[in-house]
Amino acid sequence: MLLVLVFGVFLVLVGVTASALVAVASSHLLKTALASTVSADRALVELFVEGHLLRTDLASDGVNAARRGEMRSLLAAQVRAGEILRVQIRSLDNVVLFSSEGGSVAAGPAADSASVRAAIVGKSGAAVLTDEALRSEAPASDVDAAVAEFWPVLTEDGRPLAVVAILRDAGPILARVASAQRDVVLVMLAAAAVLAVILFAIFRAAHTRIARQHARISASARLDPLTGLLNHGALVALLIEGLEDARRNGTAVGVALLDVDNFRLFNDTHGHAAGDEVLLRVAGLVGAMASDGTVLGRYGPDEFLLVRPGAPADEMAELADQLRSAVAAETVQFGESECLPVTASAGVSAYPEHADSATELLSAAAVALAEARGGGGDATRTARGPEEERVPSGSFDVLQGLVIAVDTKDRYT
């Protein structure tokens, strides 16, 4: 969830940055396009002034109708469809003296603006006109946007004499800017998409790795690293849950504690690798024979615990005997050693026959396991019930115990 949130925030930042870059790029493109257009029109104005405009045309007493018509024709020749809409020559009072448009001129001051005032004092200016500003400057214009340029006509010593006003259609300029803006947007979107895909792959790989590590950590908290079975803590927790369910449902829970006989001798004689191999062999046998619903795990260094909900003590004893017989059929060999037998002992207890709690149930199974091992191993013992009473030992009981010990001797030792 955190990675998704970080990825979303990053995409928002990328979007905001891309929008800002597009806005900045559009502004620079518009300024560049205007500067290029203004530069070209300045050369046009200089050529016109030097080639056609006379000092007498700016005289206070005006010019005759013939000269006015000639100037109108000269100015009209500068007009080009889709580019220059109108060319005017204005006095320093902002009165139109000559215009490329037909009709009467000098009817009064033209529209005032900051660019006009700058040109009157000898500084050129240009501005993009839209809406009311365009209607004020050119009421008859049918374009949506125009560029108004004002160029001062200066004497040799730099004094302004008049102003040349050019009204240019801004449509082609804005279209070029819009085209360049679309290109910038497409490039930014493509770059953002590529970056998003790369970041998504990185975040997904990181998320997968974190999830895998989390799964391994969770597994390590529940599983034994050698055998892959449930560990001691997980077994006890599941046994407690099983006992709670059994109390609610009035059912039984069987427990079998299986221990590898003389496991220490494998480690001491052949090394810990040999002991690990024996444990893996036994774990494989126990796991293969345990039926569905049986909880199985490594309870101690050489002990395995089986918990079966609903199973009484006799059923668990039968299962433990089957497991013990399967283990007894196994032999191991390390290097050039002889084939060594493997045996196991088992202690069985059940709820509610022998105990009411998980601790007491495991203790009862451990006591039964100790009895099985004390008799020589390779045996299964069931825990004594609370109602069973021990018979006082006599000489015959001691003799009988020795006979049982000899009969259940461990083949390995």
Salt bridges, closest charged atoms under 4 A:
ASP41 OD1 - ARG168 NH2 2.56
GLU46 OE2 - ARG42 NE 3.48
ASP57 OD2 - ARG67 NH2 2.62
GLU70 OE1 - ARG67 NH1 3.23
GLU83 OE1 - ARG80 NE 3.42
GLU83 OE1 - ARG168 NH1 3.96
ASP112 OD2 - ARG117 NH1 2.88
GLU137 OE2 - ARG86 NH2 2.72
GLU137 OE2 - ARG90 NH2 2.57
GLU149 OE2 - ARG168 NE 3.93
ASP157 OD2 - ARG159 NE 3.14
ASP224 OD2 - ARG298 NH1 3.28
ASP245 OD1 - ARG248 NH2 2.10
ASP259 OD2 - ARG373 NE 3.42
ASP268 OD2 - ARG264 NE 3.30
GLU277 OE2 - ARG281 NH2 3.75
GLU315 OE2 - ARG308 NH1 2.97
ASP321 OD1 - ARG324 NH2 3.03
GLU330 OE1 - ARG281 NH1 2.96
GLU371 OE2 - ARG384 NE 3.68
GLU371 OE2 - ARG390 NH2 3.86
ASP378 OD1 - ARG324 NH1 3.05
